[in-house]
Amino acid sequence: MGSTKGGTRIHLIELREVNADNWREVIRIEPRKDQLRFVASVAHYLNLCHYGGEWQPLALFHDDEPIGFAMWGYDPEDDSYWIGGFIIDGKHQGKGYGRAAMETLLEYLARQPGYREAALSYEPENTVASRLYASLGFIETGERVEDELIARRPAND
């Protein structure tokens, strides 16, 4: 799935399990240098997924090339599916991949059992992320996790 423009698909993003065959490619995904203050490395996120027990890693592929990374998890405390560690490789930014990947990820989460909303958090200074998420129907709730703003998107959006 991915973004559409006038009914024509712009980018087809495939979500793939991170596994023994692709993890070396996936850890090479890096944001632009100016974004390093907003996200950790993919290697860090993969460790959280492996050892933390809460997050599931997904590699974002376009035309059989890894272009990004995301992780997701279900939080029974607020009954939400959370998105974290969302990164589009710096050399692939500005081409619509971020929007297409997020749309594909939201479609994937909507198929999970009991899905009712998606949630994510981001640094207040990350205006690029804020605009993208708002354009996809995420609404800031006033909640915070650590120093990050929380935004939620109900299932019916």
Secondary structure, DSSP 8 states (H G I E B T S, - for coil): ---EETTEE----EEEE--TTTHHHHTT----GGGTTT---HHHHHHHHHHHSS-EEEEEEETTEEEEEEEEEEETTTTEEEEEEEEE-GGGTTSSHHHHHHHHHHHHHHTSTT--EEEEEE-TT-HHHHHHHHHTT-EEEEEEETTEEEEEEETT-
